Amino acid sequence: MTSQLPGVRPTIVRLLSHMRDGKEIREYLQRFSGVDQERFAVIKVGGAVIQEDLDGLATALAFLQSVGLSPVVVHGGGPQLDAALSEAGIGTERINGLRVTREAAIPIIRETLTQANLQLVDAIREAGGRAAAVPRGVFEAQLVDEEKLGRVGEPTKVHLELVAAAARAGQAAILGCLGETHDGRLVNINADSAVRALVHALQPYKVVFLTGTGGLLDEWGDVLSSINLATDYSALMQAEWVNGGMRLKLEEIKRLLDDLPLSSSVSITSPAELARELFTHAGAGTLIRRGETILS
Ligand code: ARG
């Protein structure tokens, strides 16, 4: 490990201070390096994190690279798009959470998402990591309902060539959510749909959501440490304190995990806590597993 990477040193110090013993980090490192690198982790980053915590995010991703791990990152660009579209006088209308995308919005969406993509790639490189910009070329999609939603696509196929090439070169692939229809029309893809399609195609060992809050919050506003879907899901979905947004998130995560081997898990954490979440038993964030029900 080299101290030339500016953010790596504080991350290591932080990590060491939270370890119970040295075995933990080694054990997780071995586990994560043992899988094909494009299958180690899919990390989803919202546009807000790029906007508000770019340095922290870039440092966290460069740290993974400094220990030989290359995740596949999918980023959104919600706040950036809201701003760019309102500046262009187009505004934003949503139906069922999907951004209605008229023809005139497409060039703005392309430019804004590509910019967010390059901003993240540059920041990772500045932090000493290797990253490949893949703003498009991965998601093939079909239009969901052109009349109602315009150019919004649902992924139908995931082209992994660029992701595999990045992994071979030891780079983190940074994917944007621009899709193309079969005949090459550009479409806007909801970041959750993109993550779902990618996870289905790659079958990663870890799926990580990096957020500002760093986990799912319990009724007192503290980060929930872990959730076992087999035993906790229905109670959580019925609990009064679980709000609509969290219910959607849980549904989405259940859908992801149902599609993965039992050994895979989802973690929700923040950029600053990513290393601690991945390399310690106790973690720092919310770990969600599918779990097993005990038959009686
Ligand atoms: N490091 C392990 C992993 O990434 C365990 C994480 C535990 N995290 C938690 N929030 N309880 O799978």
Residues whose N, C-alpha, C, O or C-beta is under 5 A from the ligand:
A	BS01	LIG	S225 S226 E277 L278 F279 T280 H281 A282 G283 A284 G285 T286 L287
